[in-house]
Amino acid sequence: MLLTTLVEGRRETRELADGNYIIGRGENCHIRFDFPDVSERHAILSVRGDKVAIEDLHSANGTYVNGEPLEGRFMLDGGHIVQIGSSMLRVSDEADDVQEPQHTEEKIEIDEDAVQAPDPLRELRRSVQQQVHRELLKRMDMKRLTLQGANHDELEDLAREKIGQIIDEVVANGRLPAGIDAIWLEDAVFNEAMRLGPLEGLLNDDSVSEIMVNGPSKVYVERNGRLELSDCQFTDDASVLSVIERIVSPLGRRIDESQPYVDARLPDGSRVNAIIAPLSLSGPTITIRKFSRKALAADDFIRFGTWTHNMAEFMKLCVLLRKNIIVAGGTGSGKTTLLNLLSGYVPGSERIVTVEDAAELRLQQPHVVRLEARPANIEGRGAVTIRDLVRNCLRMRPDRIIVGECRGGEALDMLQAMNTGHDGSLTTVHANSPRDVISRLETMVLMSGMELPSRAIREQIASAVDIIIHESRLSDGSRKVVAISEVTGLEGSQIVMQDLFAFCQTGVGEGGRIIGKFAPTGAMPTFFDQLSGRGFSVSPAMFDPDSPADVSIVRA
C-alpha cells in the first residue's frame, strides 16, 4: 500500500507495510502532524493486505473522510480522502493525486523507522482495549452509581460483570482480532477503568522497586538497583491524570493547576509523588517507591548484604536499651525500610506513636497510634504539619515516638522530646555521613524560627542522640549500612562521635559490583559496662575486628 500526503502543496508518497500507524503530533506517532489543532494521538490507520481502515482516537477536532466526520472504524479505498486538521492523505495501490486543501499550515513528518517496523500487535491491543473501555463507560454511569451510595467493591464487581458481557458479545460476533486473549483484555480494561491501569502489572511485580512515569509513553522501573525502560505505556495524558486522581482522592488530597504537585501513598504504604502541567513540561509525572509485600527481617538484610549478623544484633540491643536512634542516608538509600525494621524490635508492651508525612511504616505491635500530616485545602487553610503532630503526640503518653522523617523545624521538638524522658525515639534524616547528620540537625533547628546559639543546639544534640546509622545506595545499586556511629558527648564546641561498625570498599567486581567487607572498628560503646545491670550480656568479641564469629545478645 502507498500513503500519499499533501501539505502546503508538498506531496509525499511512502510505502506502508502491514501494521498499525498512529497519526498525531506526539513524538511517538508513526505519522506526525506537528501542530496544535492535531491531537497528541489523533487517529489510527490499520493496514492488512489490501484492506485499510482508519479510526479516530477521540481527537479534539475530529477526523474527516470525504468531508464527513468519522464515526467509529471506517474502511478506506482509493477514492477516500482523509482530512486531519488541514492536511490530506490517501491510501491506495498506486500513487494518486490528492487535491490540496485551502489555508494549509501544517507540516507532516513520517518516522520511517517506525513505519518500516511497527508493533502491530501492541497498537491493535491498545485500540481494542479503548473500544471496550468506551463501551463500558456507556453501560456504567459511574457518577450516578456513586451518588446512589455504591461502594468501591460493588463498583468493581459491577465493572467486572459488564466487561465480561461486552467481551463475550465481541467473541460471539467473531469480532475479537486474532492474537488478543480475552482474559488479558478483561484484566486490561478493568485495570484501566477501576484501578491504576498499566501500572497494575508493575505494582504486582516483586522485582520492581520503583516506578517512574515520565508522561504517557515513557515508564521507567528500577530492578536490582538499575533503571530500565519498561514496555508499559498509557494511552494519553488524560489516562495518567486519571490514575493520579484515583491515588490522591481517597486520601482527601487534590491535584490541579492551582496545586500541581502532591505527595500521597498507596494502600500498601508505597510512597507516591505526582506533578503535572504547568510545572511538568514532559507531561504528568508519577514516581512510586514500592514497599515490599512482606516486612523485611534482619536475616533478609544479611542475605542482601546490607549489614552483618553482629550489626543487626547490636542495633536490636540499642532499641531494647531505649537508645535514641537516627537513620541517615541519601534519597532512595532505604532509610524508611530500615526504620521499619528497627521499629519491629520495640517490645509489644509499649505504646508507640508514629508521625509521618505520608503513612508508610507498618508496625506489627498491638499498641500503635498512627498520625499523618495534612496539606492545606483549596483555600490554603487547614494544613497540619509534622511539627504540629510531634508537639501533639507529646501529650498522648507515648513510650516511643517514631517520626518518619525530620526535614524542618520539627527537629527541635524531636530533640526536646528525646531530652525530656521520651527515650527510644527513632527518626530519619537526609545526610551524606554521620558527621553531616549533626550539621543537618543544627540547620533544621534554626528553621524552627528559634534564635538559639550554636553551642546550645549542639548541647541538645549531644544529649539527645545516641546512635546514628548511615545507609547508602552504592554505584552498583546495592544498599548497605556503611557506618554505625555513637555520639559520645561534647568537647568544647564540637560533638564527639566514634564509629562502631563500618563498611570498607576494597574494589569493583564484574559488572560494576562493589566488593568490600563489614567490620567493627574496635571501639567499644560507652554503655557496654552498663549492659549487665540492664539485664543483657554481650561478648566483647562483637566489637573485635579480628573476631569473625557471630555474637548474639543474651537476656538475663
C-alpha positions as CSV (number, residue, x, y, z in Angstrom):
1,M,0.0,0.0,0.0
2,L,1.1,3.6,-0.7
3,L,0.4,6.5,1.5
4,T,0.2,9.9,-0.3
5,T,0.1,13.1,1.8
6,L,-0.3,16.7,0.8
7,V,0.6,19.6,3.0
8,E,1.2,23.2,1.7
9,G,1.5,22.0,-1.9
10,R,4.1,19.4,-0.9
11,R,3.2,15.9,-1.9
12,E,5.0,12.8,-0.4
13,T,4.4,9.2,-1.1
14,R,5.6,6.4,1.2
15,E,5.0,2.6,1.1
16,L,3.1,1.1,4.1
17,A,3.8,-2.4,5.3
18,D,1.1,-4.3,7.2
19,G,0.6,-2.9,10.6
20,N,-1.0,-0.1,12.7
21,Y,0.1,3.5,12.3
22,I,-0.7,6.2,14.9
23,I,-1.4,9.6,13.4
24,G,-0.9,12.7,15.5
25,R,1.5,15.3,16.8
26,G,3.1,13.1,19.5
27,E,6.7,12.3,19.2
28,N,6.0,8.5,19.2
29,C,3.4,8.8,16.4
30,H,4.3,7.0,13.2
31,I,2.8,9.8,11.1
32,R,3.3,13.2,12.6
33,F,1.4,16.4,12.0
34,D,3.2,18.6,14.5
35,F,0.6,21.4,15.0
36,P,-1.7,22.4,17.9
37,D,-5.0,21.6,16.2
38,V,-3.9,18.0,15.8
39,S,-4.3,15.9,18.9
40,E,-1.4,14.0,20.6
41,R,-2.8,10.7,19.3
42,H,-5.4,11.8,16.6
43,A,-6.2,8.6,14.6
44,I,-5.0,5.1,13.9
45,L,-4.5,3.7,10.4
46,S,-4.6,-0.1,10.1
47,V,-3.2,-1.9,7.0
48,R,-3.9,-5.6,6.4
49,G,-3.0,-6.7,2.9
50,D,-5.3,-4.8,0.5
51,K,-7.6,-3.7,3.4
52,V,-7.1,-0.3,5.1
53,A,-9.2,1.1,8.0
54,I,-9.0,4.3,9.9
55,E,-10.4,5.2,13.3
56,D,-10.5,8.5,15.2
57,L,-8.9,8.3,18.7
58,H,-11.2,10.8,20.4
59,S,-9.4,13.7,18.9
60,A,-10.3,17.2,19.8
61,N,-11.1,18.4,16.2
62,G,-12.2,15.2,14.7
63,T,-11.2,13.2,11.6
64,Y,-13.0,13.7,8.2
65,V,-13.4,11.3,5.3
66,N,-14.5,12.9,2.0
67,G,-15.7,15.9,4.1
68,E,-17.8,13.8,6.5
69,P,-16.9,13.4,10.2
70,L,-15.6,10.0,11.0
71,E,-17.5,7.9,13.5
72,G,-16.1,4.5,14.5
73,R,-14.0,2.4,12.3
74,F,-14.1,3.1,8.6
75,M,-12.8,1.0,5.7
76,L,-10.9,3.1,3.1
77,D,-10.4,2.6,-0.6
78,G,-8.6,4.6,-3.2
79,G,-11.5,7.0,-3.6
80,H,-11.5,8.2,0.0
81,I,-9.6,11.3,1.1
82,V,-8.8,11.7,4.8
83,Q,-8.5,15.1,6.3
84,I,-6.7,15.6,9.7
85,G,-6.6,19.3,10.6
86,S,-5.8,20.9,7.2
87,S,-3.7,18.1,5.9
88,M,-4.8,15.5,3.4
89,L,-3.9,11.8,3.0
90,R,-4.9,8.9,0.8
91,V,-4.1,5.2,0.8
92,S,-4.2,3.3,-2.5
93,D,-2.4,0.6,-4.5
94,E,-0.6,3.2,-6.6
95,A,0.3,6.9,-6.2
96,D,-2.7,9.1,-6.7
97,D,-3.4,12.8,-7.0
98,V,-4.7,14.5,-3.9
99,Q,-6.2,17.9,-4.1
100,E,-4.7,20.5,-1.8
101,P,-7.0,21.9,0.9
102,Q,-7.2,25.7,1.5
103,H,-5.3,27.5,4.3
104,T,-3.0,24.7,5.0
105,E,-0.4,25.5,7.6
106,E,0.8,22.1,8.9
107,K,3.8,20.1,8.0
108,I,3.8,16.3,8.1
109,E,6.6,14.2,9.4
110,I,6.8,10.4,9.0
111,D,9.0,8.3,11.2
112,E,10.4,5.9,8.6
113,D,11.9,3.5,11.1
114,A,8.6,3.2,12.9
115,V,6.7,2.7,9.6
116,Q,9.0,0.0,8.4
117,A,9.0,-1.8,11.7
118,P,5.8,-1.0,13.6
119,D,4.5,-3.1,16.5
120,P,1.1,-4.1,15.1
121,L,0.1,-6.3,18.0
122,R,0.6,-3.6,20.6
123,E,-1.3,-1.0,18.7
124,L,-4.1,-3.5,17.9
125,R,-4.4,-4.4,21.6
126,R,-4.5,-0.7,22.6
127,S,-7.1,0.0,20.0
128,V,-9.4,-2.9,21.0
129,Q,-8.9,-2.0,24.7
130,Q,-10.0,1.6,24.1
131,Q,-13.1,0.4,22.2
132,V,-14.2,-1.9,25.1
133,H,-13.4,0.8,27.6
134,R,-15.7,3.3,25.7
135,E,-18.5,0.7,25.6
136,L,-18.1,0.1,29.4
137,L,-18.4,3.8,30.1
138,K,-21.7,3.8,28.1
139,R,-23.1,1.0,30.0
140,M,-22.0,2.1,33.5
141,D,-23.0,5.5,34.8
142,M,-20.2,5.8,37.5
143,K,-21.3,9.2,38.8
144,R,-24.9,8.0,39.3
145,L,-23.9,4.8,41.0
146,T,-21.6,6.7,43.3
147,L,-24.3,9.1,44.3
148,Q,-26.6,6.2,45.0
149,G,-24.1,5.0,47.6
150,A,-22.4,2.2,45.8
151,N,-19.1,1.4,47.5
152,H,-15.8,0.7,45.7
153,D,-16.1,-3.1,46.0
154,E,-19.6,-3.0,44.5
155,L,-18.5,-0.8,41.6
156,E,-15.6,-3.2,40.9
157,D,-17.9,-6.2,40.9
158,L,-20.3,-4.4,38.5
159,A,-17.5,-3.3,36.2
160,R,-16.1,-6.9,36.1
161,E,-19.6,-8.2,35.1
162,K,-20.1,-5.5,32.4
163,I,-16.7,-6.0,30.9
164,G,-17.2,-9.8,30.8
165,Q,-20.6,-9.2,29.0
166,I,-19.0,-6.9,26.4
167,I,-16.1,-9.2,25.6
168,D,-18.5,-12.2,25.4
169,E,-20.5,-10.3,22.8
170,V,-17.4,-9.4,20.9
171,V,-16.2,-13.0,20.9
172,A,-19.7,-14.3,19.9
173,N,-19.9,-12.0,16.9
174,G,-16.4,-13.1,15.8
175,R,-15.1,-9.5,16.2
176,L,-12.2,-10.2,18.5
177,P,-9.0,-10.0,16.4
178,A,-6.6,-12.9,16.4
179,G,-3.7,-12.6,18.8
180,I,-5.7,-10.9,21.5
181,D,-6.5,-13.0,24.6
182,A,-10.0,-12.4,26.1
183,I,-8.7,-12.9,29.6
184,W,-5.9,-10.4,29.1
185,L,-8.3,-7.9,27.6
186,E,-10.7,-8.2,30.5
187,D,-7.9,-7.5,33.0
188,A,-6.5,-4.6,31.0
189,V,-9.9,-2.9,30.6
190,F,-10.7,-3.5,34.3
191,N,-7.4,-2.0,35.5
192,E,-7.8,1.0,33.2
193,A,-11.3,1.7,34.4
194,M,-11.2,0.9,38.1
195,R,-7.5,0.7,39.2
196,L,-4.2,2.1,38.2
197,G,-4.3,1.0,34.5
198,P,-0.9,-0.1,33.0
199,L,0.8,0.3,36.4
200,E,-1.0,-2.7,38.0
201,G,1.3,-5.2,36.4
202,L,4.4,-3.3,37.6
203,L,3.0,-2.9,41.1
204,N,2.4,-6.7,41.2
205,D,6.0,-7.4,40.0
206,D,8.1,-8.0,43.1
207,S,11.3,-7.4,41.1
208,V,10.3,-3.8,40.6
209,S,11.3,-1.5,43.5
210,E,10.5,1.9,41.9
211,I,8.2,3.1,39.1
212,M,8.8,6.4,37.3
213,V,6.2,7.6,34.8
214,N,7.6,10.4,32.6
215,G,4.5,11.2,30.6
216,P,2.2,8.6,28.9
217,S,4.8,6.9,26.7
218,K,7.8,6.6,28.9
219,V,7.6,4.4,32.1
220,Y,10.9,3.5,33.7
221,V,11.4,1.0,36.5
222,E,14.1,0.1,38.9
223,R,15.1,-3.5,39.1
224,N,18.0,-4.7,41.3
225,G,19.1,-1.0,41.7
226,R,19.3,-0.4,37.9
227,L,16.9,1.8,35.8
228,E,15.3,0.4,32.7
229,L,12.6,1.4,30.3
230,S,9.5,-0.8,30.5
231,D,7.1,-1.7,27.7
232,C,4.2,-0.2,29.8
233,Q,2.5,2.8,28.1
234,F,-0.6,4.9,28.8
235,T,-3.0,6.0,26.1
236,D,-2.5,9.7,26.6
237,D,-2.0,12.4,29.3
238,A,-5.6,12.1,30.4
239,S,-5.0,8.4,31.3
240,V,-2.1,9.4,33.5
241,L,-4.1,12.2,35.2
242,S,-6.9,9.7,35.8
243,V,-4.5,7.4,37.6
244,I,-3.2,10.2,39.8
245,E,-6.8,11.2,40.7
246,R,-7.5,7.6,41.8
247,I,-4.4,7.7,44.0
248,V,-5.0,11.0,45.8
249,S,-8.8,11.2,46.0
250,P,-9.2,8.6,48.7
251,L,-6.7,10.4,50.8
252,G,-8.6,13.7,50.7
253,R,-5.9,15.4,48.6
254,R,-6.1,17.1,45.3
255,I,-4.0,17.9,42.2
256,D,-4.9,20.7,39.7
257,E,-3.4,23.8,38.2
258,S,-3.6,25.7,41.5
259,Q,-1.8,22.7,43.3
260,P,0.1,20.9,40.6
261,Y,2.1,18.5,42.8
262,V,1.2,16.2,45.6
263,D,2.7,13.6,47.9
264,A,0.5,10.5,48.6
265,R,0.6,6.8,49.3
266,L,-0.9,3.6,48.1
267,P,-2.9,1.3,50.4
268,D,0.1,-0.9,50.9
269,G,2.2,2.1,52.1
270,S,4.1,2.7,48.8
271,R,5.2,6.3,48.5
272,V,3.8,8.4,45.6
273,N,4.8,11.8,44.2
274,A,2.9,13.3,41.3
275,I,3.5,16.6,39.4
276,I,1.6,17.9,36.4
277,A,1.5,20.8,34.0
278,P,2.3,23.7,34.0
279,L,5.2,22.6,36.3
280,S,6.0,19.4,34.4
281,L,6.9,20.0,30.8
282,S,7.1,16.3,29.8
283,G,3.5,15.5,30.8
284,P,2.0,14.2,34.0
285,T,4.8,12.6,36.0
286,I,4.4,9.9,38.7
287,T,7.1,8.5,41.0
288,I,6.2,5.4,43.1
289,R,8.6,4.0,45.6
290,K,7.2,0.5,46.3
291,F,7.2,-1.3,49.6
292,S,7.9,-4.9,49.9
293,R,4.8,-7.1,50.1
294,K,6.3,-8.8,53.2
295,A,8.0,-6.9,56.0
296,L,11.8,-7.5,55.7
297,A,13.6,-9.1,58.6
298,A,17.1,-8.8,59.8
299,D,18.0,-12.1,58.1
300,D,16.8,-10.6,54.8
301,F,19.1,-7.6,55.2
302,I,22.0,-10.0,55.9
303,R,21.2,-12.1,52.8
304,F,21.0,-8.9,50.7
305,G,24.4,-7.8,52.0
306,T,23.0,-4.7,53.7
307,W,24.7,-5.5,57.1
308,T,26.0,-8.4,59.1
309,H,24.6,-10.5,61.9
310,N,26.6,-8.7,64.6
311,M,25.5,-5.3,63.3
312,A,21.9,-6.5,63.4
313,E,22.3,-7.8,66.9
314,F,23.9,-4.6,68.1
315,M,21.0,-2.4,66.7
316,K,18.5,-4.7,68.3
317,L,20.3,-4.2,71.6
318,C,20.2,-0.4,71.1
319,V,16.4,-0.4,70.6
320,L,15.8,-2.6,73.6
321,L,18.0,-0.3,75.7
322,R,15.9,2.6,74.5
323,K,18.7,4.5,72.8
324,N,17.6,7.4,70.6
325,I,18.5,6.4,67.0
326,I,18.7,8.4,63.8
327,V,18.8,6.6,60.5
328,A,20.6,8.8,57.9
329,G,21.2,8.5,54.2
330,G,20.5,9.9,50.7
331,T,17.4,9.6,48.7
332,G,16.4,6.0,47.9
333,S,19.1,4.6,50.2
334,G,16.5,2.6,52.2
335,K,16.1,4.7,55.3
336,T,12.4,4.1,55.8
337,T,12.7,0.4,55.2
338,L,15.5,0.2,57.8
339,L,13.4,2.4,60.2
340,N,10.5,0.0,59.8
341,L,12.8,-3.0,60.7
342,L,14.2,-1.2,63.8
343,S,10.7,-0.4,65.0
344,G,9.9,-4.1,64.9
345,Y,12.4,-4.6,67.8
346,V,10.2,-2.4,70.1
347,P,8.5,-4.6,72.7
348,G,4.8,-5.1,72.1
349,S,4.0,-3.9,75.6
350,E,4.9,-0.3,74.8
351,R,2.7,2.4,73.4
352,I,4.1,3.7,70.1
353,V,3.1,6.9,68.3
354,T,4.2,7.4,64.7
355,V,4.3,10.7,62.9
356,E,4.6,10.7,59.1
357,D,4.1,13.0,56.1
358,A,2.5,10.0,54.3
359,A,1.8,6.9,56.4
360,E,4.4,4.3,55.2
361,L,5.5,2.5,58.4
362,R,3.9,-0.9,59.0
363,L,4.3,-1.8,62.7
364,Q,3.2,-5.1,63.9
365,Q,2.9,-4.2,67.6
366,P,-0.6,-4.2,69.1
367,H,-0.5,-0.7,70.7
368,V,0.3,1.7,67.8
369,V,-1.2,5.2,67.1
370,R,-0.5,6.5,63.6
371,L,-0.6,10.2,62.8
372,E,-0.4,11.6,59.3
373,A,0.2,15.2,58.3
374,R,-2.4,17.1,56.2
375,P,-1.8,19.6,53.4
376,A,-3.8,22.9,53.1
377,N,-7.2,22.8,51.4
378,I,-8.1,24.7,48.2
379,E,-8.3,27.9,50.2
380,G,-4.9,27.5,51.7
381,R,-6.1,26.6,55.1
382,G,-6.3,23.6,57.4
383,A,-2.7,22.4,57.0
384,V,-1.4,20.2,59.8
385,T,2.4,19.9,59.7
386,I,4.8,17.3,61.0
387,R,5.8,19.7,63.7
388,D,2.2,20.2,64.9
389,L,1.8,16.4,65.2
390,V,5.1,16.0,67.1
391,R,4.0,18.5,69.6
392,N,0.6,16.9,69.9
393,C,2.0,13.4,70.3
394,L,3.9,14.5,73.4
395,R,0.5,14.8,75.1
396,M,-0.5,11.3,74.1
397,R,1.5,9.4,76.7
398,P,3.9,7.7,74.2
399,D,6.5,5.2,75.3
400,R,8.2,5.6,71.9
401,I,7.9,8.4,69.3
402,I,8.8,7.4,65.7
403,V,9.0,10.3,63.2
404,G,9.1,9.1,59.5
405,E,11.5,11.9,58.5
406,C,12.8,15.2,60.1
407,R,13.2,17.8,57.4
408,G,12.4,21.1,59.1
409,G,11.6,22.8,62.4
410,E,10.2,19.6,63.9
411,A,13.8,18.6,64.6
412,L,13.8,20.9,67.6
413,D,10.7,19.4,69.0
414,M,12.1,15.9,68.4
415,L,15.3,16.7,70.2
416,Q,13.4,18.2,73.1
417,A,11.2,15.1,73.3
418,M,14.4,12.9,73.4
419,N,15.7,15.1,76.2
420,T,12.6,15.1,78.3
421,G,12.0,11.4,79.1
422,H,10.9,10.0,75.7
423,D,13.9,7.7,75.3
424,G,14.0,5.2,72.5
425,S,12.7,7.6,69.8
426,L,13.6,6.9,66.2
427,T,13.6,9.1,63.1
428,T,15.3,9.5,59.7
429,V,17.4,12.4,58.3
430,H,18.8,13.1,54.8
431,A,22.6,13.3,55.2
432,N,25.7,12.1,53.4
433,S,27.6,10.9,56.5
434,P,27.1,10.5,60.3
435,R,29.0,13.8,60.8
436,D,26.7,15.5,58.3
437,V,23.7,14.5,60.4
438,I,24.9,16.9,63.1
439,S,25.1,19.8,60.7
440,R,21.7,18.9,59.2
441,L,20.1,18.9,62.7
442,E,21.6,22.3,63.5
443,T,20.2,23.7,60.3
444,M,16.8,22.2,60.9
445,V,16.6,23.5,64.4
446,L,17.3,27.0,63.1
447,M,14.5,26.5,60.6
448,S,12.1,26.4,63.6
449,G,12.5,30.1,64.0
450,M,14.2,29.9,67.4
451,E,17.3,32.1,67.6
452,L,19.4,29.6,69.6
453,P,23.2,29.9,69.8
454,S,25.2,27.2,68.1
455,R,26.5,25.8,71.3
456,A,23.1,25.4,72.8
457,I,21.9,23.5,69.8
458,R,24.9,21.2,69.9
459,E,24.3,20.5,73.6
460,Q,20.8,19.5,72.8
461,I,22.0,17.2,70.0
462,A,24.8,15.6,72.1
463,S,22.4,15.0,75.0
464,A,19.6,13.6,72.8
465,V,21.1,11.5,70.1
466,D,22.8,8.2,71.0
467,I,23.2,6.2,67.7
468,I,23.5,7.3,64.1
469,I,23.1,4.6,61.4
470,H,24.2,5.7,57.9
471,E,22.9,3.8,55.0
472,S,24.0,4.4,51.4
473,R,23.0,3.3,47.9
474,L,26.2,2.4,46.2
475,S,27.0,2.7,42.5
476,D,26.0,-0.9,41.7
477,G,22.5,-0.3,43.1
478,S,23.1,-2.2,46.3
479,R,22.1,-0.6,49.7
480,K,24.5,-1.0,52.6
481,V,24.8,0.2,56.2
482,V,28.2,1.9,55.7
483,A,28.5,3.1,59.3
484,I,27.0,2.8,62.8
485,S,28.3,5.6,65.0
486,E,27.8,6.5,68.6
487,V,27.5,10.1,69.8
488,T,29.7,10.2,72.9
489,G,29.3,13.8,74.1
490,L,30.5,17.4,73.7
491,E,34.1,18.6,73.9
492,G,34.4,22.3,73.8
493,S,32.1,23.3,70.9
494,Q,32.5,20.1,69.0
495,I,30.3,16.9,69.2
496,V,32.4,13.8,69.6
497,M,31.5,10.6,67.8
498,Q,33.0,7.2,67.3
499,D,32.4,4.6,64.6
500,L,31.5,1.2,66.0
501,F,30.9,-0.6,62.7
502,A,31.9,0.4,59.1
503,F,31.8,-0.9,55.6
504,C,35.1,-0.7,53.7
505,Q,35.1,-1.0,49.9
506,T,38.1,-2.9,48.6
507,G,37.4,-3.0,44.9
508,V,34.9,-3.3,42.0
509,G,34.0,-6.7,40.6
510,E,32.4,-8.0,37.4
511,G,29.6,-5.8,36.1
512,G,30.5,-2.9,38.4
513,R,29.6,-4.9,41.6
514,I,31.0,-3.3,44.7
515,I,33.4,-5.5,46.7
516,G,34.1,-4.8,50.3
517,K,33.6,-6.0,53.9
518,F,31.8,-5.1,57.1
519,A,33.9,-5.0,60.2
520,P,33.8,-3.5,63.7
521,T,36.3,-0.7,64.2
522,G,37.4,-2.0,67.6
523,A,35.8,0.8,69.6
524,M,33.5,-0.2,72.4
525,P,30.2,1.6,73.0
526,T,30.3,3.8,76.1
527,F,27.3,1.9,77.6
528,F,28.9,-1.5,77.4
529,D,29.7,-1.7,81.1
530,Q,26.1,-1.0,81.9
531,L,24.7,-4.0,80.0
532,S,24.8,-6.4,82.9
533,G,22.9,-4.0,85.1
534,R,20.3,-3.7,82.4
535,G,19.8,-7.5,82.1
536,F,21.8,-8.1,78.9
537,S,25.0,-10.0,78.3
538,V,27.1,-9.5,75.1
539,S,30.5,-10.9,74.3
540,P,33.2,-8.2,73.7
541,A,34.0,-10.2,70.5
542,M,31.1,-8.4,68.8
543,F,33.3,-5.3,68.6
544,D,36.6,-7.1,67.9
545,P,37.7,-6.6,64.2
546,D,39.8,-9.7,64.4
547,S,37.0,-12.0,65.5
548,P,34.8,-13.2,62.6
549,A,32.4,-15.1,64.9
550,D,28.7,-14.2,65.0
551,V,27.7,-12.9,68.5
552,S,24.2,-12.8,69.9
553,I,22.8,-10.8,72.8
554,V,21.7,-12.8,75.9
555,R,19.0,-11.5,78.1
556,A,19.2,-12.4,81.8
